[in-house]
Amino acid sequence: MTIFGWDASHYDAPPNAAKVISEGFSFMTHKVGGDGNDMEADDYWRAVKPYRATHVAVDANGQQYFARADGSRGLLVGAYWIVRPDLHSSPTADADQFLARLDAMMPGWRDAPFILQADAESWGDSSGRKKPNMRHLKAFGDRLKAKVPKLRMFAYASRGDYGDSLSGLGYPLWNANYAMNYVTGTASGIYARCGGDSGPGWHSYSGQVPEIWQFSSSITIAGQTTCDANAFRGTADQLIALLAPGWAPKPPVKGTTMNLSDKVNSAVYPNRTVENFFADFWGVRDVVVGDSKAAAPRNGSPLAEWLALPAQVAALTAAVQAPAPVDLTDEQLQGIADKVADRLADVLAARLKD
């Protein structure tokens, strides 16, 4: 599965988010500043916020998609900051300015998965003063991670600008490599003509394969020309886990027989999502640990029977330890205890199996 996205700036008009989604795009970022404040970032935010994705859902064909709170298709949104050492000598202070700018221009951005994109282009400067080195870029990302631990920075740092000089960065790479420009068509069609999932933008550098490839800067999106088009090879869940690990669903317990897709988008629960499933799963956990706000399990349900086992074990233990009503030898008492223990083990095994 390949997911497509658009990164924009003040050179682009505020997007028609519904049309962006209808044309097959799933994520989008916009410049907020770094080399000067982008004064149209708030217009972008007003345009995309109603369509902002809050979770991952599954359609009738079993395909994942980014969904709004009501379950309809949405956009995974984010923003980018120009990382310029010549303008910001301290990467820590620079990261703090990025977050402050987001708070000012995009209220509520922290409330759901969000793309933090660091634009680390060379800007055509042969001296290297405008381009952050690996240490500077890593410090910038580390500061973001410390301040917003649920998210992980994406480094927009192309192979052409950096080669292998970012080895050890520790953050996923976003590579710009325009295999074919000035072409028209759908994102998926242009992507295929650029080489698709085997295209040149996926070649490894700096010790890793880039996670996102910007394969064109001249595509038309929602009626706007000369737009940047990007691709991610993977599912919506995988992209969330990569850029917003703190928002990724908790994985099921190893060895569990629960089916992640149970009742998701079924005829009985048409609006049910994977997020709903995990909410139920953690609801069981709340009952088990005795959370006072947890709803009591239904009488006769498997959970109710499982929770009753400790009391049954206690009752059997008390019965074994009670004084014998008849005069028995120690050997006879031990034989009775062994039989009760064996029976208890059989009962527990049967209950757990069910």
N, C-alpha and C positions, 0 to 999 in steps of 0.2 A: 504494500500500500504506500502511495506517495501523497503527501499533503502539501498544498501550495499556499504561499503567503505574499504579502506586499509590504515593503517598508517605504514610508513617504516622508515628506517634509513640507515646509512652507512653499516649495515650488509646485506642490500639488494642492488642488482645491479640497475642502472637506469631503470625505468620501460618502457616497451613497451606500451605506453598509448593507442594506438589503440586496442591492444589485451585486455588490462584491461577493456576497455569500452565494447568490444565485449563479454566478459565473465560476463557482468551484473553488473559491479561496476560503481558507480556514483560519488563517492568522494574519495579524497586521501590527506593525509598529510605526511610530512617528517620532521625528526628532523633537526634543524639548530644549536642547541647548548644548553648551560646552565651549563653543567658539563664539557664542552670542546667543541670547535667548530666542527661541523660535516662538514668535508671537501668535502663531496660528495653532499651537498645540492644544489650546483649550477648545478651539473649534473642532478639531479632530475628536477630542474626548466627548464633546456633546453629540457628535455624529455617531460614534461607535458604542457609547456606554449603554444605550438601550438594547444593543445587540450583543453585549458582552457575554461570553461563555463563562459559566460557573462550574461546569462539570462535564464529564464525558458520558455520552449515551450510546445506545446501539439501535440501529434502524431495523426495519423488517427483514432486511437481507443479511443481518448479522454484522454490518459494517459500523465501526465506531465513528462518532462525529462529536464536535464540540457543541454543547447545548446550553441554551439559556436556562434560567430558573424554571421556566414553564415547559421545558423539554424540546422546544423548537430549535432549529439550527442557529448557531451563533458564531461569533468570532473570538478566538483567543487573542487578546490584545496586549500591547506593550508599548515601550518607548525606548529611544536610544539617545545616548549622550556622546558628544565628540570628546574623545580623550586626547588632549593636546598638552604635552609636557612644557611647551614653550609658553603656554598661557596659565597653566596650573602646576606649579613646581611640586606640590604635595598631592600624591594620588589619593591620600586619605581625605583631605579637605575637598578634593575634586569630587569624590564619591558622595560626600555629605551634601555638596551643592546639587548633585544630580537628584538625590532623594528629596531635598528641600524643594526643588523645582517641581518634581512630581506632586508633592503634597499641595503646592500652590496652584498648579495648573490642572491636575487630574484628581480631584477629591474622590475618595473611595477606591483608589487604585489598589490599595492593600487588601481589599476585601475578597479577592478571588485570585486564581492563578494569573500571573502577569509576566510578560517577557521583559527582562532587563538586558538591553543590548548595548554593548560598549563599542562605539565606532572608533576603531584604531587604524584608520587609513594613514597613508604616508603624506597625502595631500601634495604630491609631486615635489616634496622637499628633499633634495639630494643630501643635505647636511644631516638629516635625521633628527633635527630639533623638534619637528612637528609630530613625529611618530614615536609613540611610547615603546620602550624596549620591554622585554619579557618581565623584568623585575617590577617596572612601573605598572604594567597592565595587571600583573598578578596582585600587587598591593591594592590596586583599585578594586579588583574583584573580591579580594579578601575583606575589604572594608564593607562592601555591599552585603556580603554574606553575614558579617557580624551584625550589621544593622537590620537586615531583613533575612533572617535565617531560613525562611520557607522557600526562598528563591535562589537561583543560581545564575550568575552572569553568563551571557553568550558573548564571545569575542568576535566581532566583525573585523577580522584580520586575515586578509587574503594571502594565498600562497605566493602570489606575485610580489607582494610587499615584504613578506617575512621569511619565506623559504622554511628552513629548519631552525630558525632562531627562537621559536617559542616552545621548544621542548621543555617539558616540566611545568608548563603554565597551569595545568590542573583545571582548566575550564574549556567547554566545548567551543569549537571553531565554526565560524560562519564565513564561507569562502565566496569571493566574487570572481567569477571566471565566465566571460561572455563568449560562449562558443559560437553563437549566431545572434546577431543583432538586426534590428530594423526588419523584423518579420511580423506578420499579422496572423491572428488565429487565437485559439484557446490556450490557456496556460499549459494544459496537458499536451496539446498538440505541439506547441513550440518547444516544450521540454523534451518531447520525444525526438524532435528534429535536432535538438542540441546533444543528443546522445542518451537521454533518459537516465535510468538508474545506473548506467555504465558510462555516463558522460565524463569529460575531463575534469569537471569541477569536483568530482568525488575522489580524485587522487590524493593519497595521504601526504602530509607534510608535518614537520615539527612533532613527529612521533604519534600522530593520530589522523584518522579519517575525519574530514569535516562533517559536522552533523547537519548543516544547512548549506545549500549551494544557491547563490544568487546567479541564475543562469542567463538573465537578460535585464537590460536597463531601458528597453524600448518597447515594452509590451503595452497594449491598451487594456486598462482595467476600469470597468464601470464608466466607460466613455472618456476616460482621461488617457492621454498618450504619454509616451516616454516614461513609463512606470517601471520600477524595479520588481522583478518577479523572482520568487525563491521557492525552493523545494526541500522537503524533509522526507527521507525514506523511512517510514515507520507509521505506527498507529498513533491515534490521538493520545491514548494512555502513555505511550512511550515518550511522546514529546512533553507531556506534563511531568513525567518522572524525571526527565532530563533538565528542564528549566525551572520547574516548581516542585521539587521533591517533597516539600512540606505540605503540598496540596494533593499529592498522589494518594489514592486509596490504599489503606493498609492491606497487605497481601493476606490471603487465607492461611490458616495454620498449616504447616507442612504435614502432608499425609491425609489432609481432610478429604472427605468424599463429597463435600458440598460443591455444587455446580454454580459457577459464577453467573451463568446466564439464566438460572432458574427464575421464572416469573418476570424477567425483564422484557418489557414490550410484548407481553403475551395478550391473548384476547381478554383474559380476566383482569390484568393490570396493564392496560395499554400505555400508560404514562410512566411506568416503573423504570427506574434507571439503575445502573450499577451502584451509584451513590446510595440509593435507597436500600439496596441489598446490604451494603456495609453498615448502614445505620442500624438495620435489624440485627446484624451480627454483633455489633457493639452493644445493642440493647440486651442481648443474651448475656453478654459479659457483665453488664450492670446488675442483672438479676443474680448472677453467680456470686459476685463479690458483695452483694447485700446493699447496694445503693438504695437509700431511702426513697429516691425519686423514681426508681424503676417500677414498671408495671408488673403486677404479680402474674406468674404463668397460669395459663388456663388449666383447670383441674382435668386430670387424665391425659394431658399432653406429654410427649416424650420428655420435655424439659422439666415438668413437674415431677415425673417419676424419677428422673435422674437426680433432682435436688432432694428427693425423699430418701435416697440411699444412705446418707450419713446417719439419719435417725434410725433406720433399720439396722445398720451395723452396730450402733450403740445399744439397741435393744437386744440383739443377739449376744453382744459382749457381756451385757449385764446378766443375761440368762446363764451364760457359761460360768460366770464368776459367782453366781448365787450359791448358798449352801445347799448341798444335796439333800433331798427329802428322805433318802434312805442311807444306810451305812455302807459306803462303798470304799474300796481300797484306792490308794493313789494311782495304781496302774489302771483301774477301771475308769476313774475320773479323767485320766489323761487320754484314754481311748475315746471317751465321749467328746472331749474337747477337740481331738483330731478330726473326728467325724463332722462336728459342727463347722470347723474351719474349712474342711473340704467342701461341704455343702454351700457355705458362704461364698467361697471362691467361684463355684459353679453359677450361683445366682448372679453375682456381680458380673461375671463374664457374659452371661446371657443378656443382662440388662444393657451393658455397654455395647454389645453387638447389635441390639435392636436400635 
